[in-house]
């Protein structure tokens, strides 16, 4: 996952490596995500086998942790 800084003279992309990768959600597609403050929320989607996911995840950008 990457974080993009906007408003700089040049766009800056930073790789976000989770502090707790074993607690990260499964890879998915067709999900919804939104950023609010320092948090990224990921809702639902489908896994690699097209199973419907109905979970909600929070990634704290400052601490780089999933909950």
Secondary structure, DSSP 8 states (H G I E B T S, - for coil): -EEEE-SSSS-EEEE---TTGGGS----BS-EEEEETTEEEEEEEE-TT--EEEEEEEEETTTTEE-
